Amino acid sequence: MNDRFKRLGIPLVFCTLFVFLLFNYLFTESNRNVFSFFTDSYLHKPPIATGHLWFVASLLGYSIVYIIFFHKIFIGFAKKAGSLTVSHIFIFTVVITVLCAAVRLKYPIGTWLIPLEPAHLPQYFLFFLAGAFFNHANWLNQLKSKYCLPFFGFAVFIYIVQRYLPDEIKNYWIKESLIKSAMCIGISIGNLALFKSYGNSTNAFVSRLSANAYGIYLVHLFIVILLQYSIINLLLNANIKFTAVVIAGILLSLLLSMLIRRSRHIRQII
């Protein structure tokens, strides 16, 4: 937890108080004191208060809950888990679907409480737990290349089917959760199996990207917004603008992260 508080907590507090709070307070021209403004933003407009670091706040919360309630249990269960089977994945899909659908009856997508969205909380947290258990049970090493096409194909099949569902089914309360959960699991298992089988190697550029992945995540939002504003009035096709921002955003975010991480102290955090 010391590592989690350092790597997640410090960037979260810094960006929330000294970046997003300052930026929003100055540009809204609020007459309230800064403490009142922050309290209102954090409690009633959390995406504004934390920006894209709502995900970091969520991960920190998941880590605390995991360490307290699940860590020792998972280690014990992992010893008896045996091999990964399709039934494990099927049961996991059913659990996520039902929990997400039940939560969304009260908290529809787009409803936020502090820095989290209850509608997606069951999915995010259960995938977090699944990742931890996969590690303890050594299930990641059991994913083989033969899983790639079936799971990717399953995700594509679900996507195509949901496009042509009759309205009676489209409006059913569990439909949206089932489709998203099934597609998410299909894509996730497919990707893990694909890269374990065909991308389980590195080179100098990939290693540099890997070392700076967290730094890129932290700074990319500001660079992307700056790039978008700089080319918004250019008379170019939207796809060309999008491609230019993607490529320039990745490279500039990498360079900025490398520059920031030259400090030994910052490198210990990000």
C-alpha positions, 0 to 999 in steps of 0.5 A: 500500500505504500507503493500504491499511495506513492504512485497513485495517491501523490499524482492524484492529489497533485493534479486535483489540487494544483492543476484541475482545481486551479484551472477550473477556479480561474476560468469559471470566475467564481466568487466563492472561496477556493475551498468551497469551490473545490468541495462543490466540484469534488462532491457534485462534479467529480469528472471536473475535479479529478479530470482523467485521474478519476481512474487513478482514484478508482485504482487506489480505492480498488487496491485498498479494498483488495488488500483488506478483503481479498488478497489472502483469500485469493492466494488460498483459492489460487492453490486449488483453482486448477486450470482456466476453463470456459465455464470460469469465463462464462460464470464471470460474464454472468456475474458482471452482467447482473451486477452492472444491470442491477446498479444501473437501475438506480444509477444510470450511465453518466451519474457520478458519485465523488470520483466514480461512476456507479454504473461501471463500478461492478465491471471495473472492480471485478476486472481488477479482481480478475486480474489479481486472481489470474496472476495468483492462479497463473492463468495468464500463462495458460492463455494460448494462441488458439483463444485469439480468434474464438474470443475476438470472433465472439466479441464481433458476433455480439457487436453485429447481433446487437445492431439488429436486435428488435426494439423490445429486446433493445429496451430490456433492462439487462441487454446493455450490460450483457452486450458490454460485458460479453464484448469486453471479456471477448476483446480482453481474453483475445488480446491477452492471448494474442500478445502473449503468443505473438507479442511477448518480446520487446525492443528499445522503443517498446521498453522506453514506452513501457517505462513511460506508460504511466507518465504518458497517461498523466500528461497526455490529456493536456497535450492532446487538448493543446494540439486540438486547439492548435489545428481546430481552424485548419481547413483539413479533413477531420480524419487527417486532423485526428491522425495528426493529433494521435501521432503527435500526441503519443510522441510529445507525451512520450518526450514530456514524460521522459523529460519529467522522469529525468528527476530521480525523485519523480521517477520513483513515483511515475 
